[in-house]
Amino acid sequence: MILKTLLSWLDKSPRSVLLWVAAACVAMLAFGQYLQHSLGIEPCPMCIVQRYAVVLVAVVAGLAGASGKKGMHLGGAVLLLPSAGFGAYVAARQSWLQWYPPEVVSCGRDFYGMIETFPLQRAIPMIFKGSGDCSKIDWSFLGGSIANWAFLSFSVFFLLGLLLIARKFRR
């Protein structure tokens, strides 16, 4: 019943689905800023990469949803897959680090410090390697950490992108 309702909503307005995805991303970014600036929770390198993925998903979904052309809706849904998939991968990796923290915990540099100090080909692997900060759970809601909720959000965005594409080929 829920899937049938979701599919009928996708059939009627793929534009509104994309705009809702963009709005959800803006809300996620605003909440991240609240956590950082009001509660003092500093983001780790993986959190920063997830923020960039959220920005990418928001831009893709927002631009595609703002267009009235059906081709743009399909293109946006296609571009939503790799951006949401990348975000889900990083969030899943961070969740793994939180569930199974490394034995040697070390505080790593922040994202900007890595980019300024090392060449890009060395900085990118360092970001995804994760440090002690990435395995630390600073905040949770209903038993899920920020990384867990980010993974769930990226997975929903990915699924919505797939459903929008399937809707186009189902016709």
Wavefront OBJ file of the C-alpha trace (Angstrom):
o trace
v 0.000 0.000 0.000
v 2.780 2.446 0.912
v 4.761 1.578 -2.211
v 1.682 2.015 -4.391
v 1.024 5.438 -2.854
v 4.669 6.429 -3.349
v 4.622 5.314 -6.979
v 1.435 7.269 -7.674
v 3.030 10.373 -6.099
v 6.099 9.893 -8.317
v 3.864 9.566 -11.386
v 2.000 12.776 -10.656
v 4.862 15.051 -9.743
v 8.514 14.054 -10.185
v 9.294 17.752 -9.976
v 7.927 17.994 -6.430
v 9.847 14.858 -5.410
v 13.097 16.451 -6.552
v 12.244 19.702 -4.788
v 11.449 17.779 -1.583
v 14.837 16.057 -1.826
v 16.528 19.449 -2.235
v 14.582 20.849 0.739
v 15.522 17.839 2.876
v 19.188 18.391 1.998
v 18.974 22.061 2.973
v 17.392 21.018 6.280
v 20.202 18.481 6.848
v 22.844 21.127 6.170
v 21.114 23.594 8.491
v 20.950 20.975 11.232
v 24.643 20.206 10.749
v 25.429 23.894 11.151
v 23.293 23.981 14.301
v 25.166 21.012 15.757
v 28.503 22.579 14.923
v 27.932 26.185 15.927
v 25.330 25.917 18.697
v 26.277 22.638 20.361
v 30.011 22.808 19.597
v 30.240 19.426 17.840
v 33.166 19.672 15.426
v 32.816 17.649 12.216
v 35.422 15.033 11.368
v 36.873 14.691 7.839
v 34.237 12.115 6.870
v 31.456 14.396 8.137
v 32.784 17.199 5.952
v 32.851 14.929 2.900
v 29.257 13.907 3.670
v 28.301 17.584 3.824
v 29.754 18.088 0.367
v 27.748 15.094 -0.858
v 24.581 16.604 0.655
v 25.336 19.892 -1.121
v 25.805 18.008 -4.394
v 22.517 16.131 -3.971
v 20.749 19.412 -3.098
v 22.123 21.210 -6.151
v 21.291 18.354 -8.530
v 17.785 17.840 -7.139
v 17.106 21.575 -6.865
v 18.157 22.373 -10.423
v 16.293 19.405 -11.856
v 13.189 20.158 -9.791
v 13.236 23.843 -10.704
v 13.043 22.957 -14.374
v 9.707 22.281 -15.990
v 11.239 19.935 -18.563
v 10.706 16.223 -18.105
v 14.124 15.468 -19.575
v 15.721 17.520 -16.817
v 13.768 15.534 -14.232
v 15.137 12.299 -15.653
v 18.655 13.744 -15.903
v 18.442 14.931 -12.313
v 17.306 11.492 -11.171
v 20.225 9.890 -13.024
v 22.725 12.328 -11.473
v 21.138 11.785 -8.076
v 22.275 8.147 -8.085
v 26.069 8.649 -8.011
v 25.923 11.637 -5.657
v 23.613 9.924 -3.165
v 25.519 6.648 -3.593
v 28.809 8.380 -2.812
v 27.314 10.002 0.288
v 25.857 6.675 1.410
v 29.244 5.008 0.970
v 31.033 7.586 3.132
v 28.292 7.479 5.785
v 28.401 3.660 5.803
v 32.178 3.721 6.201
v 31.886 6.125 9.124
v 29.144 4.002 10.694
v 31.449 0.998 10.388
v 34.231 2.934 12.137
v 31.808 3.874 14.906
v 30.604 0.307 15.404
v 34.104 -1.189 15.177
v 36.526 1.535 16.233
v 40.198 1.027 15.362
v 42.467 -0.191 18.139
v 44.857 2.706 17.688
v 42.904 5.914 18.061
v 44.652 9.038 16.911
v 43.393 12.531 16.371
v 43.738 13.414 12.737
v 43.971 16.764 11.006
v 40.879 18.523 9.875
v 39.851 18.476 6.215
v 41.234 21.907 5.356
v 44.519 21.215 7.120
v 44.960 18.062 5.053
v 44.236 19.853 1.772
v 46.585 22.745 2.609
v 49.428 20.539 3.869
v 49.390 17.597 1.469
v 48.939 17.254 -2.284
v 45.438 16.196 -3.312
v 46.472 12.618 -4.216
v 47.693 12.123 -0.624
v 44.945 14.120 1.112
v 41.974 12.247 -0.404
v 43.013 8.817 0.961
v 43.739 10.404 4.347
v 40.218 11.820 4.469
v 38.617 8.422 3.829
v 40.986 6.592 6.138
v 39.210 8.031 9.144
v 40.731 9.060 12.412
v 39.779 8.681 16.023
v 37.434 11.621 15.554
v 35.487 9.777 12.850
v 34.808 6.833 15.128
v 33.564 9.003 17.990
v 29.800 9.341 18.450
v 29.116 12.877 19.650
v 25.340 12.935 19.158
v 22.613 10.350 18.656
v 18.872 10.260 18.094
v 16.733 7.143 18.565
v 19.912 5.086 18.884
v 21.394 6.263 15.584
v 24.456 8.440 15.171
v 24.746 11.287 12.698
v 26.480 8.946 10.258
v 23.680 6.362 10.614
v 21.018 8.984 9.870
v 23.061 10.350 6.973
v 23.313 6.839 5.511
v 19.554 6.406 5.821
v 18.929 9.785 4.162
v 21.331 9.106 1.286
v 19.740 5.681 0.794
v 16.274 7.240 0.564
v 17.556 9.807 -1.959
v 19.142 6.996 -3.983
v 15.917 4.982 -3.881
v 13.860 7.988 -4.970
v 16.251 8.516 -7.886
v 15.841 4.871 -8.898
v 12.062 5.100 -8.643
v 11.992 8.253 -10.776
v 14.074 6.510 -13.443
v 11.941 3.347 -13.265
v 8.819 5.491 -13.585
v 10.127 6.904 -16.870
v 10.847 3.462 -18.349
v 7.671 1.896 -16.990
v 5.544 4.049 -19.278
l 1 2 3 4 5 6 7 8 9 10 11 12 13 14 15 16 17 18 19 20 21 22 23 24 25 26 27 28 29 30 31 32 33 34 35 36 37 38 39 40 41 42 43 44 45 46 47 48 49 50 51 52 53 54 55 56 57 58 59 60 61 62 63 64 65 66 67 68 69 70 71 72 73 74 75 76 77 78 79 80 81 82 83 84 85 86 87 88 89 90 91 92 93 94 95 96 97 98 99 100 101 102 103 104 105 106 107 108 109 110 111 112 113 114 115 116 117 118 119 120 121 122 123 124 125 126 127 128 129 130 131 132 133 134 135 136 137 138 139 140 141 142 143 144 145 146 147 148 149 150 151 152 153 154 155 156 157 158 159 160 161 162 163 164 165 166 167 168 169 170 171
